[in-house]
Amino acid sequence: MTLSINCKDAGDPVCTHTMYGDTEDELIANAKKHGIEVHGYTEETWNEEMSKNMDNIKKFIKSA
Ligand SMILES: [Zn+2]
């Protein structure tokens, strides 16, 4: 099973990048990498964002 999440679904107004992972942990790790590389997050601001929005973001995870 492959899990995926799309940046736009997760709330970004312009980015349509899709992240993938075999597990939820892997998916979140890939999303973090993308967030830091593309969206200018730091380890700290990402963790802060996730602590606020994780439940919301999990609703947008698709499995295929
Ligand atoms: Zn993005």
N, CA, C, O and the ligand as a Tripos MOL2 file, in Angstrom:
@<TRIPOS>MOLECULE
protein
  257   255    65     0     0
PROTEIN
NO_CHARGES

@<TRIPOS>ATOM
      1 N           0.8430   -1.1940    0.0000 N.3       1 MET1
      2 CA          0.0000    0.0000    0.0000 C.3       1 MET1
      3 C           0.8830    1.2510    0.0000 C.2       1 MET1
      4 O           1.8570    1.3480    0.7460 O.2       1 MET1
      5 N           0.5200    2.1790   -0.8400 N.am      2 THR2
      6 CA          1.2550    3.4400   -0.8710 C.3       2 THR2
      7 C           0.3570    4.5620   -0.3690 C.2       2 THR2
      8 O          -0.7850    4.7200   -0.8010 O.2       2 THR2
      9 N           0.9020    5.3180    0.5400 N.am      3 LEU3
     10 CA          0.1730    6.4780    1.0560 C.3       3 LEU3
     11 C           0.6650    7.7180    0.3410 C.2       3 LEU3
     12 O           1.8430    7.8180   -0.0030 O.2       3 LEU3
     13 N          -0.2210    8.6510    0.1200 N.am      4 SER4
     14 CA          0.2020    9.8960   -0.5150 C.3       4 SER4
     15 C          -0.5590   11.0660    0.0710 C.2       4 SER4
     16 O          -1.6590   10.9310    0.6080 O.2       4 SER4
     17 N           0.0720   12.2130   -0.0540 N.am      5 ILE5
     18 CA         -0.6090   13.4500    0.3450 C.3       5 ILE5
     19 C          -0.1700   14.5500   -0.6200 C.2       5 ILE5
     20 O           0.9990   14.6590   -0.9880 O.2       5 ILE5
     21 N          -1.1310   15.3400   -1.0040 N.am      6 ASN6
     22 CA         -0.8610   16.4260   -1.9220 C.3       6 ASN6
     23 C          -0.7670   17.7340   -1.1510 C.2       6 ASN6
     24 O          -1.5930   18.0260   -0.2860 O.2       6 ASN6
     25 N           0.2510   18.5090   -1.4790 N.am      7 CYS7
     26 CA          0.4970   19.7800   -0.8040 C.3       7 CYS7
     27 C          -0.7280   20.6840   -0.8400 C.2       7 CYS7
     28 O          -1.0970   21.2920    0.1650 O.2       7 CYS7
     29 N          -1.3370   20.7610   -1.9840 N.am      8 LYS8
     30 CA         -2.4910   21.6310   -2.1490 C.3       8 LYS8
     31 C          -3.6490   21.1880   -1.2580 C.2       8 LYS8
     32 O          -4.3120   22.0160   -0.6320 O.2       8 LYS8
     33 N          -3.8900   19.8740   -1.2030 N.am      9 ASP9
     34 CA         -4.9380   19.3490   -0.3210 C.3       9 ASP9
     35 C          -4.6570   19.7140    1.1290 C.2       9 ASP9
     36 O          -5.5650   19.9980    1.9090 O.2       9 ASP9
     37 N          -3.3650   19.6970    1.4680 N.am     10 ALA10
     38 CA         -2.9690   19.9600    2.8550 C.3      10 ALA10
     39 C          -2.9750   21.4480    3.1880 C.2      10 ALA10
     40 O          -2.6630   21.8390    4.3120 O.2      10 ALA10
     41 N          -3.3290   22.2690    2.2150 N.am     11 GLY11
     42 CA         -3.5370   23.6710    2.5360 C.3      11 GLY11
     43 C          -2.6410   24.6650    1.8290 C.2      11 GLY11
     44 O          -2.7930   25.8730    2.0110 O.2      11 GLY11
     45 N          -1.6970   24.1710    1.0140 N.am     12 ASP12
     46 CA         -0.8490   25.1350    0.3130 C.3      12 ASP12
     47 C          -1.6160   25.7240   -0.8630 C.2      12 ASP12
     48 O          -2.2440   24.9820   -1.6180 O.2      12 ASP12
     49 N          -1.5770   27.0320   -1.0320 N.am     13 PRO13
     50 CA         -2.3680   27.6680   -2.0890 C.3      13 PRO13
     51 C          -1.8380   27.4280   -3.5100 C.2      13 PRO13
     52 O          -2.6070   27.5120   -4.4670 O.2      13 PRO13
     53 N          -0.5680   27.1370   -3.6610 N.am     14 VAL14
     54 CA         -0.0190   27.0180   -5.0140 C.3      14 VAL14
     55 C           0.6710   25.7010   -5.3290 C.2      14 VAL14
     56 O           0.6090   25.2330   -6.4660 O.2      14 VAL14
     57 N           1.3180   25.1020   -4.3610 N.am     15 CYS15
     58 CA          2.1220   23.9170   -4.6290 C.3      15 CYS15
     59 C           1.2410   22.6870   -4.8010 C.2      15 CYS15
     60 O           0.3800   22.4140   -3.9650 O.2      15 CYS15
     61 N           1.4540   21.9450   -5.8860 N.am     16 THR16
     62 CA          0.6480   20.7440   -6.1250 C.3      16 THR16
     63 C           1.4970   19.4850   -6.0260 C.2      16 THR16
     64 O           1.1150   18.4350   -6.5430 O.2      16 THR16
     65 N           2.6280   19.5820   -5.3750 N.am     17 HIS17
     66 CA          3.5240   18.4470   -5.2100 C.3      17 HIS17
     67 C           2.8540   17.3460   -4.3940 C.2      17 HIS17
     68 O           2.1700   17.6190   -3.4080 O.2      17 HIS17
     69 N           3.0550   16.1080   -4.8140 N.am     18 THR18
     70 CA          2.5230   14.9800   -4.0600 C.3      18 THR18
     71 C           3.6680   14.2160   -3.4120 C.2      18 THR18
     72 O           4.6610   13.9000   -4.0660 O.2      18 THR18
     73 N           3.5270   13.9220   -2.1370 N.am     19 MET19
     74 CA          4.5080   13.1330   -1.4110 C.3      19 MET19
     75 C           3.9800   11.7160   -1.2150 C.2      19 MET19
     76 O           2.7740   11.5010   -1.0940 O.2      19 MET19
     77 N           4.9020   10.7520   -1.1840 N.am     20 TYR20
     78 CA          4.5070    9.3550   -1.0300 C.3      20 TYR20
     79 C           5.2510    8.6950    0.1200 C.2      20 TYR20
     80 O           6.3070    9.1610    0.5470 O.2      20 TYR20
     81 N           4.6890    7.6200    0.6060 N.am     21 GLY21
     82 CA          5.3740    6.8190    1.6160 C.3      21 GLY21
     83 C           4.6670    5.4910    1.7870 C.2      21 GLY21
     84 O           3.4670    5.3810    1.5380 O.2      21 GLY21
     85 N           5.4200    4.4750    2.2160 N.am     22 ASP22
     86 CA          4.8180    3.1590    2.4490 C.3      22 ASP22
     87 C           4.1050    3.1010    3.7940 C.2      22 ASP22
     88 O           3.2020    2.2920    4.0050 O.2      22 ASP22
     89 N           4.5280    3.9700    4.6890 N.am     23 THR23
     90 CA          3.8900    4.0500    6.0000 C.3      23 THR23
     91 C           3.6040    5.5180    6.2950 C.2      23 THR23
     92 O           4.1340    6.4180    5.6430 O.2      23 THR23
     93 N           2.7630    5.7320    7.2830 N.am     24 GLU24
     94 CA          2.4390    7.1080    7.6400 C.3      24 GLU24
     95 C           3.6950    7.8600    8.1060 C.2      24 GLU24
     96 O           3.8810    9.0330    7.7820 O.2      24 GLU24
     97 N           4.5420    7.1770    8.8640 N.am     25 ASP25
     98 CA          5.7780    7.8090    9.3350 C.3      25 ASP25
     99 C           6.6700    8.2180    8.1710 C.2      25 ASP25
    100 O           7.2460    9.3060    8.1590 O.2      25 ASP25
    101 N           6.7710    7.3160    7.1870 N.am     26 GLU26
    102 CA          7.6010    7.6110    6.0240 C.3      26 GLU26
    103 C           7.0140    8.7740    5.2290 C.2      26 GLU26
    104 O           7.7340    9.6550    4.7580 O.2      26 GLU26
    105 N           5.7070    8.7560    5.0930 N.am     27 LEU27
    106 CA          5.0330    9.8380    4.3720 C.3      27 LEU27
    107 C           5.2730   11.1880    5.0560 C.2      27 LEU27
    108 O           5.5880   12.1810    4.4010 O.2      27 LEU27
    109 N           5.1220   11.2050    6.3570 N.am     28 ILE28
    110 CA          5.3290   12.4610    7.0980 C.3      28 ILE28
    111 C           6.7870   12.9060    6.9940 C.2      28 ILE28
    112 O           7.0750   14.0990    6.8930 O.2      28 ILE28
    113 N           7.7030   11.9390    7.0200 N.am     29 ALA29
    114 CA          9.1230   12.2750    6.8830 C.3      29 ALA29
    115 C           9.4020   12.8830    5.5110 C.2      29 ALA29
    116 O          10.1740   13.8350    5.3990 O.2      29 ALA29
    117 N           8.7800   12.3370    4.4700 N.am     30 ASN30
    118 CA          8.9520   12.8890    3.1250 C.3      30 ASN30
    119 C           8.3150   14.2690    3.0080 C.2      30 ASN30
    120 O           8.8440   15.1600    2.3430 O.2      30 ASN30
    121 N           7.1870   14.4250    3.6560 N.am     31 ALA31
    122 CA          6.5210   15.7270    3.6370 C.3      31 ALA31
    123 C           7.3700   16.7680    4.3590 C.2      31 ALA31
    124 O           7.4280   17.9280    3.9510 O.2      31 ALA31
    125 N           8.0140   16.3490    5.4130 N.am     32 LYS32
    126 CA          8.8800   17.2590    6.1710 C.3      32 LYS32
    127 C          10.0580   17.7140    5.3080 C.2      32 LYS32
    128 O          10.4150   18.8920    5.2870 O.2      32 LYS32
    129 N          10.6510   16.7540    4.5970 N.am     33 LYS33
    130 CA         11.7740   17.0600    3.7140 C.3      33 LYS33
    131 C          11.3470   18.0760    2.6610 C.2      33 LYS33
    132 O          12.0530   19.0490    2.3950 O.2      33 LYS33
    133 N          10.1860   17.8350    2.0700 N.am     34 HIS34
    134 CA          9.6440   18.7490    1.0670 C.3      34 HIS34
    135 C           9.3480   20.1180    1.6820 C.2      34 HIS34
    136 O           9.6470   21.1540    1.0880 O.2      34 HIS34
    137 N           8.7700   20.1080    2.8510 N.am     35 GLY35
    138 CA          8.4370   21.3600    3.5230 C.3      35 GLY35
    139 C           9.6670   22.2050    3.8010 C.2      35 GLY35
    140 O           9.6450   23.4270    3.6540 O.2      35 GLY35
    141 N          10.7460   21.5350    4.2080 N.am     36 ILE36
    142 CA         11.9800   22.2490    4.5110 C.3      36 ILE36
    143 C          12.6680   22.7240    3.2240 C.2      36 ILE36
    144 O          13.1500   23.8540    3.1480 O.2      36 ILE36
    145 N          12.7060   21.8420    2.2130 N.am     37 GLU37
    146 CA         13.4110   22.1930    0.9710 C.3      37 GLU37
    147 C          12.6640   23.2250    0.1270 C.2      37 GLU37
    148 O          13.2730   24.1160   -0.4630 O.2      37 GLU37
    149 N          11.3470   23.0920    0.0790 N.am     38 VAL38
    150 CA         10.5790   23.9120   -0.8630 C.3      38 VAL38
    151 C           9.8220   25.0550   -0.1940 C.2      38 VAL38
    152 O           9.6790   26.1360   -0.7660 O.2      38 VAL38
    153 N           9.3470   24.8110    1.0070 N.am     39 HIS39
    154 CA          8.4850   25.8090    1.6320 C.3      39 HIS39
    155 C           9.1550   26.6380    2.7190 C.2      39 HIS39
    156 O           8.5080   27.4450    3.3850 O.2      39 HIS39
    157 N          10.4440   26.4320    2.8890 N.am     40 GLY40
    158 CA         11.1940   27.2850    3.7920 C.3      40 GLY40
    159 C          10.9830   27.0130    5.2730 C.2      40 GLY40
    160 O          11.3100   27.8460    6.1180 O.2      40 GLY40
    161 N          10.4260   25.8250    5.5880 N.am     41 TYR41
    162 CA         10.3190   25.4780    6.9980 C.3      41 TYR41
    163 C          11.6990   25.1620    7.5710 C.2      41 TYR41
    164 O          12.6230   24.7860    6.8490 O.2      41 TYR41
    165 N          11.8060   25.3200    8.8550 N.am     42 THR42
    166 CA         12.9650   24.7870    9.5630 C.3      42 THR42
    167 C          12.4530   23.6170   10.3990 C.2      42 THR42
    168 O          11.2450   23.4360   10.5520 O.2      42 THR42
    169 N          13.3660   22.8390   10.9280 N.am     43 GLU43
    170 CA         12.9930   21.7340   11.8110 C.3      43 GLU43
    171 C          11.9930   22.2300   12.8700 C.2      43 GLU43
    172 O          10.9920   21.5750   13.1590 O.2      43 GLU43
    173 N          12.2920   23.3880   13.4280 N.am     44 GLU44
    174 CA         11.4880   23.9180   14.5210 C.3      44 GLU44
    175 C          10.0960   24.3720   14.0690 C.2      44 GLU44
    176 O           9.0950   24.0310   14.6980 O.2      44 GLU44
    177 N          10.0370   25.1520   12.9630 N.am     45 THR45
    178 CA          8.7290   25.6530   12.5230 C.3      45 THR45
    179 C           7.8730   24.5160   11.9690 C.2      45 THR45
    180 O           6.6480   24.5390   12.0840 O.2      45 THR45
    181 N           8.5310   23.5150   11.3650 N.am     46 TRP46
    182 CA          7.7800   22.3600   10.8600 C.3      46 TRP46
    183 C           7.1350   21.6080   12.0240 C.2      46 TRP46
    184 O           5.9450   21.2940   11.9880 O.2      46 TRP46
    185 N           7.9240   21.3260   13.0470 N.am     47 ASN47
    186 CA          7.4020   20.5890   14.1980 C.3      47 ASN47
    187 C           6.2620   21.3520   14.8710 C.2      47 ASN47
    188 O           5.2990   20.7580   15.3560 O.2      47 ASN47
    189 N           6.3890   22.6720   14.8890 N.am     48 GLU48
    190 CA          5.3450   23.4990   15.4690 C.3      48 GLU48
    191 C           4.0600   23.4050   14.6430 C.2      48 GLU48
    192 O           2.9650   23.2550   15.1840 O.2      48 GLU48
    193 N           4.2200   23.4970   13.3240 N.am     49 GLU49
    194 CA          3.0910   23.3850   12.4010 C.3      49 GLU49
    195 C           2.4010   22.0210   12.5610 C.2      49 GLU49
    196 O           1.1740   21.9350   12.6210 O.2      49 GLU49
    197 N           3.2040   20.9750   12.6280 N.am     50 MET50
    198 CA          2.6540   19.6270   12.7400 C.3      50 MET50
    199 C           1.9220   19.4350   14.0630 C.2      50 MET50
    200 O           0.8960   18.7570   14.1160 O.2      50 MET50
    201 N           2.4430   20.0250   15.1190 N.am     51 SER51
    202 CA          1.7860   19.8450   16.4150 C.3      51 SER51
    203 C           0.4170   20.5150   16.4190 C.2      51 SER51
    204 O          -0.4760   20.1130   17.1660 O.2      51 SER51
    205 N           0.2560   21.5450   15.5760 N.am     52 LYS52
    206 CA         -1.0400   22.2220   15.4870 C.3      52 LYS52
    207 C          -1.9800   21.5460   14.4890 C.2      52 LYS52
    208 O          -3.1890   21.4720   14.7100 O.2      52 LYS52
    209 N          -1.4040   21.0530   13.3840 N.am     53 ASN53
    210 CA         -2.2370   20.6380   12.2450 C.3      53 ASN53
    211 C          -2.2110   19.1620   11.8910 C.2      53 ASN53
    212 O          -2.8250   18.7570   10.9040 O.2      53 ASN53
    213 N          -1.5220   18.3580   12.6670 N.am     54 MET54
    214 CA         -1.3840   16.9480   12.3000 C.3      54 MET54
    215 C          -2.7220   16.2420   12.0890 C.2      54 MET54
    216 O          -2.8900   15.5180   11.1080 O.2      54 MET54
    217 N          -3.6690   16.4470   12.9960 N.am     55 ASP55
    218 CA         -4.9570   15.7680   12.8660 C.3      55 ASP55
    219 C          -5.6570   16.1630   11.5770 C.2      55 ASP55
    220 O          -6.2630   15.3330   10.8990 O.2      55 ASP55
    221 N          -5.5610   17.4440   11.2540 N.am     56 ASN56
    222 CA         -6.1600   17.9700   10.0450 C.3      56 ASN56
    223 C          -5.4950   17.3860    8.8010 C.2      56 ASN56
    224 O          -6.1640   16.9890    7.8460 O.2      56 ASN56
    225 N          -4.1870   17.3440    8.8350 N.am     57 ILE57
    226 CA         -3.4250   16.8640    7.6870 C.3      57 ILE57
    227 C          -3.6710   15.3730    7.4380 C.2      57 ILE57
    228 O          -3.7040   14.9210    6.2940 O.2      57 ILE57
    229 N          -3.8380   14.6350    8.5030 N.am     58 LYS58
    230 CA         -4.0750   13.1860    8.3550 C.3      58 LYS58
    231 C          -5.3460   12.8780    7.5560 C.2      58 LYS58
    232 O          -5.4580   11.8180    6.9390 O.2      58 LYS58
    233 N          -6.2910   13.8040    7.5740 N.am     59 LYS59
    234 CA         -7.5290   13.6080    6.8070 C.3      59 LYS59
    235 C          -7.2750   13.5970    5.3090 C.2      59 LYS59
    236 O          -8.0780   13.0710    4.5380 O.2      59 LYS59
    237 N          -6.1540   14.1800    4.9000 N.am     60 PHE60
    238 CA         -5.8760   14.3040    3.4670 C.3      60 PHE60
    239 C          -4.9690   13.2050    2.9320 C.2      60 PHE60
    240 O          -4.6350   13.1810    1.7470 O.2      60 PHE60
    241 N          -4.5750   12.2970    3.8170 N.am     61 ILE61
    242 CA         -3.7400   11.1860    3.3720 C.3      61 ILE61
    243 C          -4.5830   10.1890    2.5870 C.2      61 ILE61
    244 O          -5.6290    9.7330    3.0490 O.2      61 ILE61
    245 N          -4.1070    9.8610    1.3940 N.am     62 LYS62
    246 CA         -4.8160    8.8980    0.5460 C.3      62 LYS62
    247 C          -4.0070    7.6150    0.4890 C.2      62 LYS62
    248 O          -2.7770    7.6460    0.5280 O.2      62 LYS62
    249 N          -4.6960    6.4930    0.3990 N.am     63 SER63
    250 CA         -3.9700    5.2430    0.2470 C.3      63 SER63
    251 C          -4.3750    4.5520   -1.0480 C.2      63 SER63
    252 O          -5.5410    4.5750   -1.4440 O.2      63 SER63
    253 N          -3.4060    3.9450   -1.6880 N.am     64 ALA64
    254 CA         -3.6500    3.2970   -2.9770 C.3      64 ALA64
    255 C          -2.8790    1.9910   -3.0450 C.2      64 ALA64
    256 O          -2.9470    1.2850   -4.0510 O.2      64 ALA64
    257 ZN          4.7410   21.7570   -1.5450 Zn       65 ZN65
@<TRIPOS>BOND
     1     1     2 1
     2     2     3 1
     3     3     4 2
     4     3     5 am
     5     5     6 1
     6     6     7 1
     7     7     8 2
     8     7     9 am
     9     9    10 1
    10    10    11 1
    11    11    12 2
    12    11    13 am
    13    13    14 1
    14    14    15 1
    15    15    16 2
    16    15    17 am
    17    17    18 1
    18    18    19 1
    19    19    20 2
    20    19    21 am
    21    21    22 1
    22    22    23 1
    23    23    24 2
    24    23    25 am
    25    25    26 1
    26    26    27 1
    27    27    28 2
    28    27    29 am
    29    29    30 1
    30    30    31 1
    31    31    32 2
    32    31    33 am
    33    33    34 1
    34    34    35 1
    35    35    36 2
    36    35    37 am
    37    37    38 1
    38    38    39 1
    39    39    40 2
    40    39    41 am
    41    41    42 1
    42    42    43 1
    43    43    44 2
    44    43    45 am
    45    45    46 1
    46    46    47 1
    47    47    48 2
    48    47    49 am
    49    49    50 1
    50    50    51 1
    51    51    52 2
    52    51    53 am
    53    53    54 1
    54    54    55 1
    55    55    56 2
    56    55    57 am
    57    57    58 1
    58    58    59 1
    59    59    60 2
    60    59    61 am
    61    61    62 1
    62    62    63 1
    63    63    64 2
    64    63    65 am
    65    65    66 1
    66    66    67 1
    67    67    68 2
    68    67    69 am
    69    69    70 1
    70    70    71 1
    71    71    72 2
    72    71    73 am
    73    73    74 1
    74    74    75 1
    75    75    76 2
    76    75    77 am
    77    77    78 1
    78    78    79 1
    79    79    80 2
    80    79    81 am
    81    81    82 1
    82    82    83 1
    83    83    84 2
    84    83    85 am
    85    85    86 1
    86    86    87 1
    87    87    88 2
    88    87    89 am
    89    89    90 1
    90    90    91 1
    91    91    92 2
    92    91    93 am
    93    93    94 1
    94    94    95 1
    95    95    96 2
    96    95    97 am
    97    97    98 1
    98    98    99 1
    99    99   100 2
   100    99   101 am
   101   101   102 1
   102   102   103 1
   103   103   104 2
   104   103   105 am
   105   105   106 1
   106   106   107 1
   107   107   108 2
   108   107   109 am
   109   109   110 1
   110   110   111 1
   111   111   112 2
   112   111   113 am
   113   113   114 1
   114   114   115 1
   115   115   116 2
   116   115   117 am
   117   117   118 1
   118   118   119 1
   119   119   120 2
   120   119   121 am
   121   121   122 1
   122   122   123 1
   123   123   124 2
   124   123   125 am
   125   125   126 1
   126   126   127 1
   127   127   128 2
   128   127   129 am
   129   129   130 1
   130   130   131 1
   131   131   132 2
   132   131   133 am
   133   133   134 1
   134   134   135 1
   135   135   136 2
   136   135   137 am
   137   137   138 1
   138   138   139 1
   139   139   140 2
   140   139   141 am
   141   141   142 1
   142   142   143 1
   143   143   144 2
   144   143   145 am
   145   145   146 1
   146   146   147 1
   147   147   148 2
   148   147   149 am
   149   149   150 1
   150   150   151 1
   151   151   152 2
   152   151   153 am
   153   153   154 1
   154   154   155 1
   155   155   156 2
   156   155   157 am
   157   157   158 1
   158   158   159 1
   159   159   160 2
   160   159   161 am
   161   161   162 1
   162   162   163 1
   163   163   164 2
   164   163   165 am
   165   165   166 1
   166   166   167 1
   167   167   168 2
   168   167   169 am
   169   169   170 1
   170   170   171 1
   171   171   172 2
   172   171   173 am
   173   173   174 1
   174   174   175 1
   175   175   176 2
   176   175   177 am
   177   177   178 1
   178   178   179 1
   179   179   180 2
   180   179   181 am
   181   181   182 1
   182   182   183 1
   183   183   184 2
   184   183   185 am
   185   185   186 1
   186   186   187 1
   187   187   188 2
   188   187   189 am
   189   189   190 1
   190   190   191 1
   191   191   192 2
   192   191   193 am
   193   193   194 1
   194   194   195 1
   195   195   196 2
   196   195   197 am
   197   197   198 1
   198   198   199 1
   199   199   200 2
   200   199   201 am
   201   201   202 1
   202   202   203 1
   203   203   204 2
   204   203   205 am
   205   205   206 1
   206   206   207 1
   207   207   208 2
   208   207   209 am
   209   209   210 1
   210   210   211 1
   211   211   212 2
   212   211   213 am
   213   213   214 1
   214   214   215 1
   215   215   216 2
   216   215   217 am
   217   217   218 1
   218   218   219 1
   219   219   220 2
   220   219   221 am
   221   221   222 1
   222   222   223 1
   223   223   224 2
   224   223   225 am
   225   225   226 1
   226   226   227 1
   227   227   228 2
   228   227   229 am
   229   229   230 1
   230   230   231 1
   231   231   232 2
   232   231   233 am
   233   233   234 1
   234   234   235 1
   235   235   236 2
   236   235   237 am
   237   237   238 1
   238   238   239 1
   239   239   240 2
   240   239   241 am
   241   241   242 1
   242   242   243 1
   243   243   244 2
   244   243   245 am
   245   245   246 1
   246   246   247 1
   247   247   248 2
   248   247   249 am
   249   249   250 1
   250   250   251 1
   251   251   252 2
   252   251   253 am
   253   253   254 1
   254   254   255 1
   255   255   256 2
@<TRIPOS>SUBSTRUCTURE
     1 MET1         2 RESIDUE 1 A MET
     2 THR2         6 RESIDUE 1 A THR
     3 LEU3        10 RESIDUE 1 A LEU
     4 SER4        14 RESIDUE 1 A SER
     5 ILE5        18 RESIDUE 1 A ILE
     6 ASN6        22 RESIDUE 1 A ASN
     7 CYS7        26 RESIDUE 1 A CYS
     8 LYS8        30 RESIDUE 1 A LYS
     9 ASP9        34 RESIDUE 1 A ASP
    10 ALA10       38 RESIDUE 1 A ALA
    11 GLY11       42 RESIDUE 1 A GLY
    12 ASP12       46 RESIDUE 1 A ASP
    13 PRO13       50 RESIDUE 1 A PRO
    14 VAL14       54 RESIDUE 1 A VAL
    15 CYS15       58 RESIDUE 1 A CYS
    16 THR16       62 RESIDUE 1 A THR
    17 HIS17       66 RESIDUE 1 A HIS
    18 THR18       70 RESIDUE 1 A THR
    19 MET19       74 RESIDUE 1 A MET
    20 TYR20       78 RESIDUE 1 A TYR
    21 GLY21       82 RESIDUE 1 A GLY
    22 ASP22       86 RESIDUE 1 A ASP
    23 THR23       90 RESIDUE 1 A THR
    24 GLU24       94 RESIDUE 1 A GLU
    25 ASP25       98 RESIDUE 1 A ASP
    26 GLU26      102 RESIDUE 1 A GLU
    27 LEU27      106 RESIDUE 1 A LEU
    28 ILE28      110 RESIDUE 1 A ILE
    29 ALA29      114 RESIDUE 1 A ALA
    30 ASN30      118 RESIDUE 1 A ASN
    31 ALA31      122 RESIDUE 1 A ALA
    32 LYS32      126 RESIDUE 1 A LYS
    33 LYS33      130 RESIDUE 1 A LYS
    34 HIS34      134 RESIDUE 1 A HIS
    35 GLY35      138 RESIDUE 1 A GLY
    36 ILE36      142 RESIDUE 1 A ILE
    37 GLU37      146 RESIDUE 1 A GLU
    38 VAL38      150 RESIDUE 1 A VAL
    39 HIS39      154 RESIDUE 1 A HIS
    40 GLY40      158 RESIDUE 1 A GLY
    41 TYR41      162 RESIDUE 1 A TYR
    42 THR42      166 RESIDUE 1 A THR
    43 GLU43      170 RESIDUE 1 A GLU
    44 GLU44      174 RESIDUE 1 A GLU
    45 THR45      178 RESIDUE 1 A THR
    46 TRP46      182 RESIDUE 1 A TRP
    47 ASN47      186 RESIDUE 1 A ASN
    48 GLU48      190 RESIDUE 1 A GLU
    49 GLU49      194 RESIDUE 1 A GLU
    50 MET50      198 RESIDUE 1 A MET
    51 SER51      202 RESIDUE 1 A SER
    52 LYS52      206 RESIDUE 1 A LYS
    53 ASN53      210 RESIDUE 1 A ASN
    54 MET54      214 RESIDUE 1 A MET
    55 ASP55      218 RESIDUE 1 A ASP
    56 ASN56      222 RESIDUE 1 A ASN
    57 ILE57      226 RESIDUE 1 A ILE
    58 LYS58      230 RESIDUE 1 A LYS
    59 LYS59      234 RESIDUE 1 A LYS
    60 PHE60      238 RESIDUE 1 A PHE
    61 ILE61      242 RESIDUE 1 A ILE
    62 LYS62      246 RESIDUE 1 A LYS
    63 SER63      250 RESIDUE 1 A SER
    64 ALA64      254 RESIDUE 1 A ALA
    65 ZN65       257 GROUP 0 **** ****
